[in-house]
Amino acid sequence: MGAIHRVIPDDRPGQVWWFHGNSGSGKTNIALKFDVPNKIILDADDFRESVWDDLGFDEKSRRKQNDRLARIARVLWIQGKNVVIASICPYKDQRKQIRKEILPDVKWIYVNSKDSKPNSKEYPFEEGW
């Protein structure tokens, strides 16, 4: 990880919370209701529909999307924003990599509900760390 060029004073750091879990678990609803000041929500579905249309739902595309979200969150975090991410982020090794290389203080919050899609090739999710 390179040096951080801070654009705000160090006494106003942001935080990053990443709601992850399978499709249909309620990640977006929780992110919308999550009560923190100065909040910016990065919802994976919104980005997929509105920003990058070059990604599918295969493993390579899912990894690329989560890497992009982590890097956007890093820029906002550096600027002192509280960033709330709602994205499946199904791969355990990628979550570890994001914490190690991009967002060292990210708070991972696993979301699961009765409406969650079951694990499958189409809806993968690796639990744990």
Secondary structure, DSSP 4 states (H G I P E B T S, - for coil): ------SS-TTS---EEEEE-STTSSHHHHHHH---TTEEEEEHHHHHHHT--S--SSHHHHHHHHHHHHHHHHHHHHTT-EEEEE-----HHHHHHHHHHT-TT-EEEE---TTSPPPSSSS------
